[in-house]
């Protein structure tokens, strides 16, 4: 297989279609009697992933581009309202596909993970925070790496050193990163199943005796820098270069996949756009792994 957008789209469509046929309960419910959609769920998901890879944040602009340049891949392209409604209904399917596709790579069994969270800003004015449909979900939080406050949500991500998403969660901006991590690991026992020893690299915010104990019980060995007043912890000299890995993964999501320009105005709208970008990152890594590309997280062959 070649590393180009058409090949990625074709491979992703075939794999997604096979997965949905094998697990039809993962697709949105439809009555048996009625009008059959002109574009399948697998095609719509592929279309959404291509939009993320090509950095389109406006659905209307994306569909205009697709009608002009992608007719050879899609026999039918929906209007923007129908596309948006179908995509929001597919949010749980996208969330499921990210993990299933990640597990279909040789990187899934890596024994070193990195974990961190990043802001997903949803507005900047006080009026937006008061009147938005996201009120009650989004909240004010602080981003230490950028030394700024923001209003929105926070994406928590567990990934391999190659950037493959392993587990993730979208929460309020003030959610405790430690509790979210434990919730992600508890919610999906398959993440740690059949793993004898899993190393997780985190920053200083992932601390606490009870937290460490619960991770050890789950089979996870946590490596993090020592906090002020703590003795030196094992592996301290490796943290700085390895911490750059998670920062570069978020840089890919925010720079090449435009995570911060999601354009969502409701909790479902934001969630589906975040999942859309995580699935795009996973699909690229999955495809690069299949074709033997040396740099698994490279989007350069697909983003034009």
N, C-alpha and C positions, 0 to 999 in steps of 0.2 A: 504494500500500500504506500501511497505517496503522502507527504505532509502538505496538503493543501486544503482549503476550506470545503470544497465540494466532496472530497474523499472523507473528510471528518464528518460532514453532514450525512453522507450516505451510510457510513459505518454506524453512526449514532442512531439514525433512524431504524436501521435493521435490528440493532441490539435492543433498542427501546420497544419496538414492535413485538419482538420475541418475548421480552420480559412481561409486557402487558398481556399478551396472549396466554402466557403461563400463569400469570397472577391477575386475572380480570378484576378481582375485588379491589385492586389498587387504583383502578381508573374511576373517575366520577360516575355515579349511578345515572343510568338513563332508562326510561321505560322501553319495554320490548317493542311496543307498537308506537310508531311516530316517525318523524322525518329523520333519516340517517344523515349525520353531519357530512358535509362535503370535504372536510379536512379531518383526518384522524387525530387522535390524541398524540400518537407518536410523531406525526408530522408537525403538529403544533408545538410540541416540546422541542423538536429539532429546530424549528423556526425561532423559538425563543432563545435557544442557546446561541444560534448564529447572530442574533441581535446583540447579545451580550459580548460575544467575541469581537464583533465589529464596532462596539462602543456606541450603539444607538440607545439613548435614554428616552427618546420620544417614540411612542408606539406608532403614532400617525406617520412620522417621518420614516420609520423603519418599514412600514408596510408599503409606502410609496417607493422606497428603494427596492424592496423585494419584488414589486410588480414590474419594475423597470429592469432588474438584473437577475432575478432568480426564478423566472418562469420555467426554466429547464429542469428545476428541481421540484417545484410545487405546481400541480395542475390547477389548484384553486387556492386563492388567498382571501381570507375573510376581511370584512370591514373592521375598523378599529374598535367600535363598541363590542362586537361579537368576539374579537380576538381577546380583548381585555377580560370579558366575562368568562370565557373558556379558560384563560390562563389562571385567573384567580381560583377557579374551581379545581385546577390541577395542582394547587399548592402542596397538598399532602403527597401527591404522586411525585412531584419534583423532590421533595424532602426524602422520600423513600429511594428514589433513583440515585441520589448522590451516594448513599452508602452502598447500594447494590453494585453500582458501577465501580466504586473505589475498591470493593472486595474482589472485583474481577481483574485486578492488576497484580503484578509481582511485588508491588510496594506495600501491599496490605499487611504483609507479615513482618515488616520492619520492626525491630525491637526498641527503637528510639522514637519518641514523640516529642513535639513541642506544644505548649499550650499558652494561650494569651487571649485577650479580648481587645476589641477596637471599637471606637464610636461609630454609630450609623446616624449621622445628623439628619433631623427631620424638619428643621425650621430654625430661624434666627430671630424673628421679631417676637415681642411679647404678645402681640395680637394673634400671631399664629399659634403660639403655645396655649392661648386661652380658648380659641375658637376651633382649632383643628379637631378632626375626628380621631386623631391619635391621642388626644387628651385622655389621661387615665392609663395609657400604656407608655407613652414617651414621657420623659422627665429630665430635669437638669442633672448633669453629671460633670465630672472633671476628667480631662485627658492629660495625664502626667507627661506623656511623651511629647505632647505639643504645647504643654503649659497653657491650656485654655479650657474654659467651660463650654458646654454644648447642650442643646436640647434635642433629645431623641432617644434612641435605643442603643444597645450594645451587642455586638456579635462576638460570641465566645467560640473559639475554634481550637480543636485538637487536630494536629496534622503531623505527617511524617516529615523528615528532613528534606524530602523532595517536594513538599508542598501539597501532598495528597490529603484532602479533608477526610478525617477519620470520624470525628464527632463534632457537633456544633449545636448552638442554642442562641436564640434571639430573645433578649430580656430588656427590662428597663435599664436605664443608664446607671442606677445606683445598686444594682444587684451584686451580692457578694460573689466574687469570682470563684471562691472555694466551694461554696454551696452549689453553684451552677455546675462546676466540674464534677462533683460527686453525683449530682442529679443526672448528668449526661451518661456517666458510667453505669449508674444504676438502671436507667431507663432502657438501655440496650446491653444486656449481659453478653451478647455475641461479640462485642468489641474486645473483651478480654478472654473470651473462650479459647481454649487450646494454646494459650500463651504462657510459657513457663516463667518468663521474666520480662517485664515491660518497664523500660526506663522512660520517665517523663521529665522534661526540662521546662522549668517555669521561672518567673521572676520572684522578687521578694514578697509580693502580695499573697502568694500561695504558701501560707505558713500556719503553724499551730500544731500542738502535740496531738490533739484529737484528730485533726485533719490528716496528719501524717499516719496515724494509726489506722484510720479507715482506708487510706490508699494502700497501705501494706496488706491489709486484709483482702483487698481486691486484687492483689498481685502486682501493684505498681510501686516502683522505687522512684521517689521524687528527688530530683537534683535541682537545687536553687541556690542563689547567692545567700550568704549569711546576712541576717539583719543586724542593725546596730545593737551591740551588747551580746551578740551570739558568738560562740567560738567558730572558727573556720569550718566549713562543711566540705565533704569530699568533692573533688572534681572542680574546684573553684576556678582554676586557670582555663577551663574549657568554656565557661559560661559566656564570656563576651563574644567570641566568634559564633557560637551556636545560637545565642540570643538574636544575632543579626538575621538568622534564618527565618524566624517567625515574622520579623519586621519586613523582610523581603517578600514573604508570602502575602502579607497584608498590602504591601506596596503593589504587588501584581493585581490583587483584587480591586484596589482603589485607583491605580493608575491605568492599567490596561483593560480592566473590566468595569471601571467607573462605578464602583460600589457606592461612593458618596453622592453620585448624581442619580440615585435610583428613581426619584420622581414619584414615589408612593405617597398617598394622602390618607390612607386608612391602614389599620394594622395588617389586614390581609394583603393590601396592595404593597406595603413595604416588605412583608415576609416573602411574597412570591418573587419580588425583584431580587431580594437577597439570595433566595434559593436558586433563582435563575442564574445568577453569577457564580455561585458555588458549584452548580452543576456544569456550567461552562468550563470552569477551572478543572473540575474532575474529568470531564469528557476529553479535554485536551491532554491531560496527563495519561488517561486511559489509552487514547489513540497513539500518543508518542511511545508509550510502553509497548504497545502491540507492534509498531513498526520498527522498534529498536532504536528510536531517536536517543542520542546520548544525554540531552538536556530535557528531562521529563516535563518541566514546567514552562517550556518555551512556547509562547503564543505567536512568535514572529511569522511563522509560515501561514498563519490563519487569519490575522487581523487586517487583511486588505483584500 
